[in-house]
Amino acid sequence: MPFDELLKELQGQKTAQEDPNFVPLAKLFNEAFMRKHSKLDSFAEFLTKGNFQVETREDIRNIPDELFDRHVARETDFANWNAMLEAATKEHGE
């Protein structure tokens, strides 16, 4: 699945009716996941610490990949956003 499609799903652009596997970001990057892989308690705190103003689905897609990757590498034990997203998806599925 392309990165942009996955982001659309995670941000709610696809509804649960359109995709029975829909998982909201807050659930995918829950407190347990964030505490395990960072020193932060929530995905919202992660976004705030990076000074990312994310209020809509469009906002997260507008963050430059290299900027988001640097923030992920700095604040988590992942090298980039794709690695973090893959790990969260895998852990959620277990």
N, C-alpha and C positions, 0 to 999 in steps of 0.2 A: 504494500500500500504506500503510495507517495506520501511524503512528509506533510504536504499541505492538506491532503485528505484526512490524515490522522489528526492534525490540529483541528480541522473542522469538526470532526467527531468529538474530540475531547472538549472543545469549547461549546458544544451544544448546537452547532449548526445543523447537524443531523439529529433528529429526534429519536427517542427510543422506538417509536413506531417504524421509522425508516431503517433502523439498525438495532436489532435485539442485543448486540454486543456493546452498545453504547455505555461508556463509563465516564462520568464527569471528572474533570481535572482534580477537584478536591478529594474525590474518592481514590483516584489513581495515585496521586501524590499525597496520601493521608499522613497523619502525624507520625505513625510508626515508621513509614518509609522515610520521611524527611529526617526524623531523629536518627535513624539507622545510617543514613548516607550523608548527613550534614550536621551542623551544630544548630540548626534552625528547627522550629516546631511545626511550621506549616508552609505550604506552597505560597500562600499569600505573603508570609514573612519573607520568603525567598525573593519574591517579586519586589516587595517594598525595599529590601536591602539593596537590590540592584537599581533602585530608582526607576523601576519600570511602572508606568502608569497604565495598568491594565484594568479596564472597566468593561470592555466589550470583547467579543470574539475577534474582531478586527484588530484590536490593539496588540494582541500577542503575535498575530501574523505580521505585523508591521515592525517588530523588533528585528534589527539586522542579525542574521545568523551568527556572524563572527562576534558580535557584542554579547549575544545570549550564550554562546559557547564559552567565552571567557568568564562570564559570571558563573556558569555551571562549574567550570574547572576550578574556579577560586573558592566557591562556597560548598561544593559537594565533593564526594570521592569519585566523581565521573569526569572523564576527559572532555565531554561535550554533551549538548542537548540530546542528540540521537541516542547516545549511550544511556543517559538518564531515562529517557522515554522508553527505551527497550527494556531496561531493568524493571521499571515500574509496571509496564505491561505484563512482563513475565511473572513478577511477584504477585500481581493482582490475579492472574490466571491460575496460580497454584492453590 
